[in-house]
Amino acid sequence: MSNPSFFETCQGRRLAYYQVSGAGPGIVFLGGFKSDMQGSKAQYLDVWARAQGRAFLRFDYSGHGQSSERFEDGAIGDWANDAAAIITALTDGPQVLVGSSMGGWISLLMCKRIPDKIAALVTIAAAPDFTEDGFWTEFDDAQRSELMAAGQVAVPSEYGDPYIITKRLIEEGRDNLVLRSPLKLNIPVRFLQGTADQDVSVETALRLLNHADGPDMHLRLVKGADHRFSDDTCLKITADAITDVLEKFE
């Protein structure tokens, strides 16, 4: 694969990205927590978009993948700022956002921050407010004490090295919660969720569906699918959801 291009934000962060030119509305993939644009979903959609002649953008948040900065220094607001900056600068017209896990949260923030750039939304195991409702809520007293005293705590991860969860990630996340205030989505929205997901529950997906308000919103539950949502069936379901919302603009 060719080397990525780089986009520099006004904060001086260098974001690695790959971009495909094509018809609009374009598609932007927003990855998950500590994931990158080389994952199976991002690469599948890159190939799919090329076959469709559709514009496509995938990128790494700061502290992720090939972008600059340290992961431990980042927080939700930083990564949302990265997304808003690169979408605004590099895409033409409204885009279909495809947000995976944390990318689902960030895509919801984009609907609030840059609504004129959003044509439609597809989320995969969206994890809104997970710093508060996931990490903080599930920490025991010892973990909370360590976090407050040391500024960080290590959390085991089935995806590799432990996650380093910082005090800033938790506290800054509280400034970006989306399930505590009205969430109006006046665009086509498709939420995708696996029933065997051990990281984001079906209850979270239902909470998001019930909380958000919009005229064209659907939740699809896929029996047996896990958080990766990356087998052939799930990848096709994702592409079908994108096709479904794109038909609104034909």
Order of alpha helices (4+ residues) and beta strands (2+ residues): beta-beta-beta-alpha-beta-alpha-beta-alpha-beta-alpha-beta-beta-alpha-beta-beta-alpha-beta-beta-alpha
